[in-house]
Amino acid sequence: MVSEQVRPLRFHSDRAGWSSKIPNFNPQDIIDNLRRLLKGEELQPMMPWYRGFTGPIETTDKPGRYKVSGIIKLLDDNVIEITELPVGMWTQEMKEFLEKEVMGTDKGPGMVKDYEEHHLEHTVHFKVQMRDDKIAAALAEGLENKFKIVNYINTTNMVAFDPTGRIRKYNSPEEILTEFFHLRLEYYQKRKV
């Protein structure tokens, strides 16, 4: 999926003095958890999710922090293929990174000899030819790190209005879902009467 379409939702208000960043979650996971609440069952933890994103989203050692990686692999001795960028990274950002690596610096040539773009409307596809003398170091460091296709999503700044209209910081998406569930259930009951 072209990364421009999967930016995380962010809010910031200078006047109110609060900010919020709530990642996307899979609608099916939300529905399943709402059904669990209706049955009085325990909720299942939800992971951030972005429609069309094919890279891995993994938990980390830090609670509320998720590692989001693009997809990169070695095709030949010195050809790398990038078929997904992490959530929040634009295709143009990767292109600029590759351009800098082709140009090099005063200290010497960059790690990239040349690259090609084969993107489609909803996919990212770079083929990168590495310099022969740079591929071993890139592999040793890890292609993911060398090409900077790792981002992190945090659920530690999820601030929203609670049912009473006050700004509240939530500790988990399940906490937001539970509060929403009880509020909606109350209004459904009022509507029935």
Secondary structure, DSSP 8 states (H G I E B T S, - for coil): --GGG---EEEEETTTTEEEEE--B-HHHHHHHHHHHHHT-------B--TT--S-EEE-SSTTEEEEE-EEEE-SSSEEEEEE--TT--HHHHHHHHHHHHH-BTTB--SEEEEEE--BTTB--EEEEE-TTTHHHHHHH-HHHHTT-EEEEE-S-EEEE-TTS-EEEES-HHHHHHHHHHHHHHHHHHHH-
